[in-house]
């Protein structure tokens, strides 16, 4: 099987790498993460101008017509640069829902705004009691004529504070944990009844807890059929997990490279610590861990490209492996850098924190191991 990138994919990878090298160094990233919004409008405009925001969308919707491989390339480079701008919540999550469930009018109204950078998106799906079970939903959407009234609260919404369009998973029928009866709506962030509380995360990302109090939304802003959202959501989550795992692989590769370079320059007892055999063995182990994760990522991408549903087991396994190997890579990186490895001034600890957040997003290893076992047993 050919794993080489196309010429266009190599150009995408190289353009993001150049951007990180020239315009997104560590000091710049720290300043952006510490700013009031936690993102750079200038950087986001650059993403739009260079066409990165258009890549996953079809040509009919004004996009590049890319696929999961293109998303993997972009997210891996985002991981390498620790980019905090909301590509994942805007393009992968909100854009992914619009691609799957939006009708022609909804796509034409929103996707061009994502592509030109004017629409910042979020997907509000998680609730305090739901943990990793997305069908566990208490937020309600009550039909009233040609509109719906949404009531409830969503927690840890990625990009929730900066988003101006929020996709909301709400229950239109059924009981708390029923798979049926869930619907998707796109809500204006400044709509009456929407209130947001900022939740800064340890990895520099900004999330929000969002409350909906009698929020009116037109039936025209319902994505897909009423009560049938879970199939769309599950399809999106497959892509979202692959995207996050690609970002994790980018983080892991950068940690290995930075740690290897550090062991060549850090001296102890008058010699570089990289010459110590025990550390060489540990570096080999982390390189193997990285290569294992990258190989399984490629397998998941290939299966998803052929048939998204067929990739389920591999995606579960990938999430488990990222959990295990990611911890090994960032743990060794911190150890080999000594006490400074976890300081705020050095980027090593920030890569570790980003990996920690990726590991817990859309299910941790325990959850996905159980999912894998249940599906394998059922088969």
Helices and strands as residue ranges (DSSP letters): H 7-23, H 26-34, H 41-49, G 52-54, G 59-61, H 68-81, H 87-87, I 88-94, H 95-101, H 104-116, E 121-124, E 140-144, E 147-158, E 165-171, E 182-188, E 194-200, E 206-218, G 219-221, E 222-223, H 229-265, E 267-268, E 271-272, G 273-275, H 277-306, G 308-311, H 312-337, G 338-342, H 347-360, H 365-378
